[in-house]
Amino acid sequence: MKKGGKGKFGLKGRGVEPKARDEVRALLEQARRASGVEPRRRDLLIENLHRVQDRYGQLSAAHVAALAQEMRLSQAEVYEVATFYHHFDVVKEGETGPATVTVRVCDSLSCELAGARELLRQLPAILGKNVRVLHAPCVGRCESAPVAVVGQNPVCNATVEKVRNACTTKSFSCAETKYADFKTYRKEGGYRLIADCLAGKRTREEITKIMEDSALRGLGEWTADWFLARHLARPHAWPWGDLALRKAVESLYRGLDVREARAQFHPFENLTAHYLLLAQRTP
């Protein structure tokens, strides 16, 4: 066996078609010029798969092989990633590619309750054979259920009429909303709170109050504790208010009442943090 994976009869696996290679190289060069980032990095595989999918409406076997060669990955690696995600259309040799337009109807719990099943039943006959209608996992717009994504355009509170209109007018892309870029956000005070926390300017009690006053569901003392413990490297602030965590420790140290025991180790409060501190002091 020769170096580079060549065998007696040439390259192992599928060869790369020159046309597909040139097309992939053109997409990668376009991405490099737009972002200034080398697009052949391994961690950019998904972004590159999206570029091919968006440009050609599918991931053909020829493009998968070409992209693998350009990124110095095995074809199996590229194929496994491409087939893992719902929105990639991998087309093998000899297979017919997908319809020109794809409508994905979210069938998660919120959309199902709001009428997704009826949309899935009616849309194929109404939109015709040139439009593919698929069910899709949650698209993250539960507040606007049901949702149908026409191409890359999410149609909120979807109805048959809305989806048909989006297809007829070729509204396949989501309109870009006005947003503040990173510099503007920082200038207007963005990330000020996390900066204060990292600088030690905020106490645990202040953070807890900020989260409680925000009126956001799911935020409170438990979240504040985890934030302090994990992101600010303050392990003494573990969420002992969590019943599961208390029971786990109490089952490990039978007869121990965590809420009473933790008071002995103030300001460390966490048994683990206390023992770690002792271990550091031990010569």
Residue pairs with C-beta under 8 A, 6 or more apart in sequence:
1 7
5 11
5 12
6 12
13 65
13 75
14 61
14 65
14 75
15 65
16 62
16 65
16 66
16 69
17 62
17 65
17 66
19 62
20 60
20 62
20 63
20 65
20 66
21 66
21 69
21 70
23 55
23 56
23 63
23 66
24 52
24 63
24 66
24 67
24 70
25 66
25 70
27 48
27 51
27 52
27 55
28 39
28 40
28 48
28 51
28 70
31 37
31 39
31 47
31 48
31 51
32 38
32 39
37 44
39 47
39 48
40 70
40 71
40 72
41 71
42 71
42 73
45 71
45 73
45 77
45 78
45 81
46 81
46 85
48 67
48 71
49 59
49 67
49 78
49 81
49 82
49 85
49 88
52 59
52 63
52 67
53 59
53 87
53 88
53 89
54 152
56 63
57 89
57 97
57 98
57 100
58 89
58 90
58 91
58 97
58 98
59 82
59 88
59 89
59 90
59 91
60 91
60 97
61 91
61 92
61 93
64 75
64 78
64 79
64 82
64 90
65 75
67 73
67 78
68 74
68 75
68 77
68 78
71 78
79 90
82 88
82 90
83 90
86 136
86 137
87 104
89 97
89 98
89 102
91 97
91 98
98 132
99 129
99 130
99 131
99 132
100 130
100 131
101 127
101 130
101 131
101 132
101 150
101 151
101 167
101 172
102 131
102 132
102 133
102 134
102 151
103 123
103 127
103 131
103 132
103 133
103 134
103 148
103 149
103 150
103 163
103 167
104 134
104 135
104 136
104 139
104 148
104 149
105 111
105 116
105 119
105 120
105 123
105 133
105 134
105 135
105 136
105 146
105 147
105 148
105 149
105 158
106 116
106 135
106 136
106 137
106 138
106 139
106 141
106 145
106 146
106 147
106 148
106 149
107 116
107 117
107 120
107 135
107 136
107 137
108 137
108 138
108 139
108 142
110 142
110 145
110 146
111 138
111 142
111 145
111 146
111 147
113 145
114 145
114 146
115 146
116 135
116 145
116 146
119 146
119 148
119 158
119 159
119 160
119 163
120 133
120 135
122 160
123 131
123 133
123 148
123 160
123 163
124 131
124 133
126 160
126 164
127 133
127 163
127 164
127 167
131 167
136 149
139 147
139 149
139 154
141 147
141 154
141 156
144 154
144 156
144 157
145 157
146 157
146 158
147 154
147 155
147 156
147 157
147 158
148 154
148 155
148 158
148 162
148 163
149 155
150 163
150 166
150 167
150 171
150 172
151 171
151 172
151 173
152 172
152 173
152 174
153 166
153 171
153 172
153 173
153 174
154 174
155 162
155 163
155 166
165 171
166 172
180 188
180 190
185 191
193 202
193 210
196 202
197 207
197 232
198 232
204 224
204 225
204 228
204 234
204 237
207 224
207 227
207 228
208 220
208 221
208 224
211 219
211 220
211 221
211 223
211 224
212 219
212 220
212 221
221 239
221 241
222 239
222 241
222 242
225 237
225 238
225 239
225 240
225 241
226 239
228 234
228 237
229 235
229 236
229 237
229 238
229 239
235 270
235 272
235 273
235 276
236 265
236 267
236 268
236 269
236 270
236 273
237 269
237 270
238 245
238 269
238 270
238 272
238 273
239 245
240 246
240 258
240 259
240 262
240 269
240 270
246 258
246 259
249 256
249 258
249 271
250 256
250 257
250 258
258 271
261 271
262 269
262 270
262 271
263 269
265 271
265 273
265 274
268 274
268 277
